[in-house]
Amino acid sequence: MKRHLSKLWLVLAAVLLYVVLRGMDWGAAWTAVRELRGWQLAVLVVANGGMLATLFGRWAVILYAQGHRIPLGQVAQIGLAGYAVSYLTPGPQFGGEPLQVYLLHTRHGVSLATATAGVVLDKALALVTSFGFLLLGGIVVYGGVLGTAVNGAAVWGGSLFLLLPLGLLVGWWRGRVPLAALAAVLRLSHLRPLAIVAEAEEQIVIFCRDHAGAFWLAMLLSVVSWLLLAGEYWLMAQFVGLRMTGWQAVALLTAVRLAYLLPMPGVIGSLEASQIWALGAMGLPPALGLSLSLLIRVRDVALALVGLAVGGSKR
């Protein structure tokens, strides 16, 4: 059943990609990418490297507070391996977390409960900042950046997704164990994986109580990583010839991040559709949306390939 569902998403992604790209000005899109200079590509690589350093730095801070001093480079390797799985499989950019837990356990001797606690807390912080940015982007979009293409109900309805990770963080901070409580209500606490999650959640509560400084440093790094991601995206837009306001850039990046939440493997079709549609709604050249999508896809595929390489190595 799962295999058939994966094939269905691949077919839908291919159809969406065909519909979006039909009739596009490929010449203009490719010219914008081809004319990029070497120094511009170098700037983009450095910008992405800075974003990744803060992203994996957040996780390294959590692991350090848990008593595991794992070098940032090795944390990044495990993080990229998990990213590769999430990126290349159908689903809203999740799925690599079990691999991250496994690699922490086998490569660095971190207990399954502690590794799970670190991964879950890191993901919760990532989701809070991610959905927080999407809420900001939704407000910007609702303000008219995309004309009348988006209504208020969609924006405020989408903002409800922020409540789940935020609610988990607030619960943990107050000493609650909502995931374990849910497992108990569903009478699933006896299952081994959920027992590990329950133990991990207890460790998260202790972490929030005893390592408040590390918690807020991790949160700060999460915010900084998003600011750097936005900066990287703005640079991409500038380099392909897009001239737009800061709020337009926020709206476009919001469209990108929403595309990553759709269950398309490698965000095939959804990424291109988000950029072409958003630029068209702004009255900007849609072909440059394809240029942006090409740059983003090259970056993402390169990171996924690195993740597959380091994930398959013994160290």
N, C-alpha and C positions, 0 to 999 in steps of 0.2 A: 504493500500500500504506500509506504513511504517513498519507495523508488518510483512508483507511478506518479506520485505527487510532485517529486523533483522534476520528472520529465515534463509534467504539465507546466510547471513554472518556467522551465527552459523554453518551451514552445510559446508561452505567453510573452516572455521577454523578447524572443525573436520577432514575434508579430508586432509588439510595441515598437521595437527598434525600426522595423521596416516602415511602419506608419509614420513615425516621427521623421525619419530621414528621407522619405520619399519627396522629391522635389526640392531638396535643400541645395543651396549653392555650395557644392563641395570645393570648388575652386577657391572661393573667398575664404572658406574655413581653413583649408590646407595652407594657403598662402600666409595667413596670419601666424600659423605655427611654424612654417618653414623659415620665415624671416626672423625668428627669434635669434638673438646673438648669444655667443658662448657665455658672456658675463651674466646675461639675464638668466640662463639656465643654472649657472653657478649660484646666483642669488636665491633662486627657488630651492635649490638643494640645501643651501645653508638654512633658509627659513624653515624648511620641512624638518631638518635635523634639530633645530631649536625647539620646534613644537614636539617632536618625539622625545627629546631629552626631558622636557617638563612632564610629558604624558607618562613616561615610564619612571621618571623621578618620583611621581606621586606614589606609585606602587612600591618603589624602593624604600621610600620613607615609611610606609606601612609595614613592610617586611622588617625593616631595621628596628622599629618600635616593638615588633613581635619577637625580637631577639635573633634575627637572621641577617647578618651583614653580607648581603649578596651584592657584588659590584654592579654598577648601573648597566654596563655592557651586557652582562649575563641576564639581568632582568629584562633588558631590551630584546635579547634573543628569544626568551620565552614568550614575551609579549607579542613579538612579530609572528612567532609560530602560531599562537592563538588567533592572531589577526588573519593569517592566511586561511585557516579553517573557516572562520566566520565569513570572510570575503567570498570564498569560492563555493560555498554551499548555500542552497536556497534558505531564505529566512532573513529577518530584519537585523543583520549584522550581529548575531549572537551564535554561539555554538563552539567557539574556541576555548571557552572557559574551562571545561573538563580537561582539555589537553594542558592548559596552563597549570592546573592543580597537579596533574600527573607529572609534568616535567619538574615542578618544584619539589615534589616528593622524591622522584627518582634521581635527580641530578644534585640536589642540595640537602637531602635528608629532612625536609620539612614534613611534619606529620600531616596526614590528610586533613584533619580538622583545622589545623593552623593554616595550611595552604588554602583551604576552602574559605576560611574566614578572611584572609587577605584578599583573595580574588573577589569575593562577594562585596566586601567593603569598598574595594577599588572600583568595581562596576557601579555600585550605588552612587559614589561620588561623581563618577563619569556621567551617569544618567541625570543626576540633579543639575549639573552644569549644562549638559546637553539640552535637556528640556527647558531649562531656564533661558538659554539662548533662543530656543525655538519659540518660547513665549514672547520674548522681546521681538523676534522677527515677525511673529504673528501680529503683534501690536503695530509694528511698522507697516506691514502689509495692509492691515485693516485701515490704517491712516490714509491709504490711497496710493501707495507707491506702485501697486499693480493695477491701478484703476479700480474697476468694480468687479474684478475677476474673482475675488474672495469675499465671502460674507462674514459677518461677525460671529454667527453660530459656529462656523467651522473653526474659527480662531479660538474662541473660548472653549469650545468642546475639546479641541486638541490640547488646550492647556491643562486639562484634567490629568493627562499622562504624567505631568510633573508631580502629582500628588502621591503616586506610588513610591518612587524612590525617596522623596522627601519625607513621606510618612514613615518609611523604614528607618531612615536616619534619626528622626525625632524619637521614634520608639526605642531604638538602641541607646540613644543618648539618655533616655529616661529610665533605662534599665529593663526595658521590655524585650520579649523575644517573640515577635509577631509570626515569624515563619514557623517556629516550633509550635506555637499555639494553633496555627492553621493546620499543621500536620496532625496534632492531637484531635482537633475537631473532626477531621476527616478519617480519624482512626488509622493513620498511616505511619505513626511514630516508630513502629516495630521494624519498618523497612530499613536496611542497612544504609543506603544513600541518604535517607532523610534523618537517620540517627546521626550521621556525620554532619549534616547541615545544622541540626539542633546543637551539637557540640560546638560547631563553628560559630553559631550565633551567640552562644554564651561567651566565647572568646571576643567577639566583636563588642559585646556589652562591656566586658572588662577593658578592652582597648579604649573605648570612648571614655570610660571612667578614669583610667590610670594614665592615659597618654593623650590628654586633650591638646597639648602643644603639637604633637605629631599629626593629630586629626586635622587641626586648622591649617597646618603647613601643607598637608596633602590637599585640602580644599583650595588653598591659595594656588598651588601648582596646577590644579584642575582648571581654575579660572584663567590663569596665565596661558595654559595650553590652548584654550579656546581663543584667547586674544591673538596668539601667534597664528593659529589656524585661520582666523579672519584676515590677519595681515598677509599671510601667504596667498590667500584667495584674491585679495585686493591686488597684490603684485601680479598674479596671473592675468587678471582682467586688464590691468594697465599694459602689460607686455603684449597682449594680443590686439591692443588698440581700442579697448572699451574705455570710454570716458563717462563716468557716472558719479553720482553723489555717494557719500558714505552710507546713507540710508538705503539707496538702491543696492549697494554692495551687500548690506545686511539682508535685504529681501532675497537677493540671488543666492547667498550662502544658505539661507533658511530653506530655499527650494532644494539645494543640494543635499542638505542633511535629511530632509524629509524623504528624498529619493532613497537614501541609505536605509530607511526604516521599512521599505517595501520588500517583500520576500522574493526579490529577483537575484539569482546568483550573480555576483560581480556587478550588481546594480545595472545589469544590461538593459538598455532601453529606458529605464526610469531616470537615470542620470541625464541622458541626452534630452529626454522629454522635459525634465525640470528646467534645464537651462534655456532651451529653445522657446518653451512656452513663456517663461518669466521675462525673457528679453523682448519677446514679441508683445507682451502685455505692457511693457514699459515704453514701447516705441523704439527700441534699439535693435540693431541688426541681429536677427536670429542666427545667422551663419556663424557669428562670433561665439554664440552659445555652444555650437558644435566644436569650435576651437578650444574653448574652455574645457569641454567634456573630454577632448582628446588629451589635454595636458593632465587633467585629474586622473584619467584612466591609466596613462603611462606611469604616473606616480604610484597609483594603487597597485597595479600589476607588479611593478618593480618591488614594492614592499612585500607583496604576497610571495613572490619568488624567493626573496631573501628569507622570509619566514619559513617557507618550505625547506630551504637549504639548511638553515640553522636548527630547525625543528627535527630534521632527520639525522643530524649529526649526534654523536655520543656526548658532546659537551657543547 
